[in-house]
Amino acid sequence: MGADVLRTEIFAKFEPGASYQVFVLKSPHSVKRRLRCEQFKPTLPILTENRMLKNVELNSKRLKTRNLNEGDIEKLFKIYSDKESMKFRGSKPMNKIADASKMIFDQTIEKNNIIKIRKAIIKKENKELIGTLLLECDKSFPNRCEIGFSFEKSEWNNGYGKETLDMVLEKLKTINSIKEVKAWCIKKNIASVKILEKKGFTRINQNEFPESYLFIKELKKTAHNNVYKK
């Protein structure tokens, strides 16, 4: 068997409206399987719109986003292994360089009805990577997008959080299916809490993560906007 055949196929119970990633082997059996998969290719407009976020590139006066690449490994590890930089982040700091490689490999994931897209945030003036942006859409809540971003400690207090939030919101407003934006914030991260509140996010009661606040911002009118409580 040639080296060009040694790839991976992912098989599951295929359902209409679901999303799957399939790498096809060069064999008659795999071609047959590929045809079966394509029968269930999702056609839901909302999911299609949300997947558009994969290719989105955001721009502001000083910042822009791009895809992560292998050249970012060392800088990502520097940012995300620093305990001080990560003290307001929900997950633990990285402890090995392979963690940075995995972040790049997993920058776009579709799994269990969830689409996760991570983008590099860079400064326009010198193309330096200073943090990342995470966008997450759940098929269970197709009109909502969850956002999150983090920066290197040396870049704090430069207004990049507000600038990133502004450019994300402006883009999400142009996607018809997204009517709400969701964000989590560690309670001790006072600066980020203030940024979210100033941009019109509402704090929602929740007990799932007691050390964090849950925020929701309505971008467009929804039928259930009156069920949230501060």
Long-range contacts (C-beta under 8 A, 24 or more apart in sequence): 9-33, 14-39, 14-40, 15-40, 16-40, 16-42, 17-42, 17-43, 17-44, 17-47, 17-139, 18-42, 18-113, 19-47, 19-51, 19-110, 19-115, 20-110, 21-110, 44-142, 45-177, 46-142, 46-143, 46-177, 47-115, 47-139, 47-142, 49-175, 49-176, 49-177, 49-178, 50-115, 50-137, 50-142, 50-145, 50-175, 50-177, 50-178, 51-110, 51-115, 52-175, 53-115, 53-117, 53-135, 53-137, 53-145, 53-175, 54-108, 54-117, 56-117, 56-119, 56-171, 58-119, 58-133, 58-167, 58-168, 58-171, 59-167, 60-163, 60-164, 60-166, 60-167, 61-163, 62-123, 62-124, 62-125, 62-160, 62-163, 63-121, 63-122, 63-123, 63-124, 63-160, 63-163, 63-164, 63-167, 64-121, 64-122, 64-124, 65-119, 65-120, 65-121, 65-122, 65-133, 66-119, 66-120, 66-122, 67-107, 67-119, 67-120, 68-103, 68-104, 68-107, 68-118, 68-119, 68-120, 68-132, 69-104, 70-101, 70-104, 72-100, 72-104, 72-120, 72-129, 73-97, 73-100, 73-101, 73-104, 74-100, 75-129, 76-100, 76-103, 76-104, 76-129, 76-132, 78-152, 79-129, 79-130, 79-131, 79-150, 79-151, 79-152, 80-150, 82-152, 82-153, 84-153, 85-150, 85-151, 85-152, 85-153, 86-150, 87-188, 88-150, 88-185, 88-186, 88-188, 88-189, 88-192, 89-150, 89-186, 90-148, 90-184, 90-186, 90-209, 90-212, 103-132, 113-138, 113-139, 113-140, 114-138, 114-139, 121-149, 121-151, 121-160, 121-164, 130-155, 130-160, 131-155, 131-160, 131-164, 133-164, 133-168, 135-168, 137-178, 142-177, 143-177, 143-178, 143-179, 143-180, 143-222, 144-178, 144-179, 144-180, 144-181, 144-182, 145-172, 145-175, 145-178, 145-180, 145-181, 145-182, 146-181, 146-182, 146-183, 146-184, 147-181, 147-182, 147-183, 148-183, 148-184, 156-191, 157-191, 161-191, 161-192, 161-195, 162-195, 162-198, 162-199, 165-195, 165-196, 165-199, 166-199, 169-199, 169-217, 169-219, 172-219, 173-219, 173-220, 178-219, 179-218, 179-219, 179-220, 179-221, 179-222, 180-216, 180-217, 180-218, 180-219, 180-222, 181-216, 181-217, 181-219, 182-214, 182-215, 182-216, 183-214, 183-215, 183-216, 183-217, 184-209, 184-212, 184-213, 184-214, 184-215, 185-212, 185-213, 185-215, 186-211, 186-212, 186-213, 187-211, 187-212, 187-213, 202-228, 202-230, 203-230, 204-228, 204-229, 204-230, 205-229, 205-230
